[in-house]
Amino acid sequence: MLRIALCQLTSTADPGHNLGLVRDWVAKAAGEGARVVVFPEAMMAHFGVKLAPLAEPLDGPWASAVGEIAAEHDVLVVAGMFTPEGERVRNTLLITGLGEHRGYDKIHLYDAFGFRESDTVAGGDELVTVDVDGVRLGVATCYDIRFPALFQALAEAGTSAVAVPTSWGAGAGKRDQWEVLVRARALDSGNWILGCGQADPAAAGVDVNPKAPTGIGYSTVADPFGGVHAQLGPAPELLVTEIDPSVADKSRTATGALANRQIR
C-alpha cells in the first residue's frame, strides 16, 4: 500500500505566495502519513498571466525551495511549474524528494476549446516514472488524459499508478468529461489514476482570468477497474488515500487491455 495526498487548491499569480501554500499543504499531508504529495498543474503560477517572466529552471529558487520542503518532510512532491524554453516555456511537473529532483514536460498541449497552449508553451516528448517504496508511479498533465496511448505506455513501463495534476478548463460538460476520462484511463491502462485539480477559483476566493483554464476542482482517484475510489468537490481540500498496487496487476489480467491490443 502507498499513501498519497492530493492537494486541491487554487494557485495565484505570485510564485512566492504559492510556495507558501506548498509548504503548508505538504506539512498537512505528511502529518497524515502521505509519502507522495501531489499538487495541481500550474501550482507555481496559474494560467491567464504571462508565463515567460515567471519561468525558472529546475535548479532555480522556486523548485529548489520545493525540494527542500520535500526533504524536510521525507516525501515525494509533484507540483506543476513552468521552465524556460526560448521565447516560450515548458509546462513542467517538478518531481522532487526521496532522492529525486527532475521534471516531466507536458506532452499534449491544450490547443482545444478555444485555448491555444502551444502559443506560449513548448511540448515535451519523454515519459517519466519514479519509484516510491517499491511502487512505480507515472506522471501526466491535464490534457494528456485525453490520450490513452500515453497511459498504456506508462503501464508497459511498469507503473501501477499515474499522478495527473490538472488545471481543468470550466465549461458545459467539462466536469462530466473529466470524470469519464479519469475512469477510462484507469480502466484502459490498468493504473490507479490520481487526478489532482486546481480548486474552483470561485470556491477558493481567488481572482483569475475567466478565459484561462484555471480549475473546477473535483479531484478524483480511480482504481484500475475504473471505479471511483475517492473524489472531492469544487472547494480547496486535502485528499489522502491509500492505493494497492496489486490491483493494477489484477485489472490487467482480467481485462486484457494491454495484452490483447491489436493497434499500438
HELIX and SHEET records of a PDB file:
HELIX    1   1 PRO A   15  GLY A   31  1                                  17    
HELIX    2   2 PRO A   61  HIS A   73  1                                  13    
HELIX    3   3 GLU A  117  ASP A  119  5                                   3    
HELIX    4   4 CYS A  142  ARG A  146  5                                   5    
HELIX    5   5 PRO A  148  GLU A  156  1                                   9    
HELIX    6   6 LYS A  174  SER A  189  1                                  16    
HELIX    7   7 PRO A  201  ALA A  204  1                                   4    
HELIX    8   8 SER A  246  THR A  255  1                                  10    
SHEET    1   A 6 GLU A 100  ASP A 105  0                                        
SHEET    2   A 6 ARG A  88  GLY A  97 -1                                        
SHEET    3   A 6 LEU A  76  GLU A  85 -1                                        
SHEET    4   A 6 VAL A  36  VAL A  38  1                                        
SHEET    5   A 6 LEU A   2  GLN A   8  1                                        
SHEET    6   A 6 GLU A 237  ILE A 243 -1                                        
SHEET    1   B 3 GLU A 100  ASP A 105  0                                        
SHEET    2   B 3 ARG A  88  GLY A  97 -1                                        
SHEET    3   B 3 VAL A 121  ALA A 122  1                                        
SHEET    1   C 2 ASP A 111  ALA A 112  0                                        
SHEET    2   C 2 PHE A 115  ARG A 116 -1                                        
SHEET    1   D 6 THR A 129  VAL A 132  0                                        
SHEET    2   D 6 VAL A 135  VAL A 139 -1                                        
SHEET    3   D 6 ALA A 161  THR A 166  1                                        
SHEET    4   D 6 TRP A 192  GLY A 197  1                                        
SHEET    5   D 6 THR A 220  ALA A 222 -1                                        
SHEET    6   D 6 VAL A 228  GLN A 231 -1                                        
END                                                                             
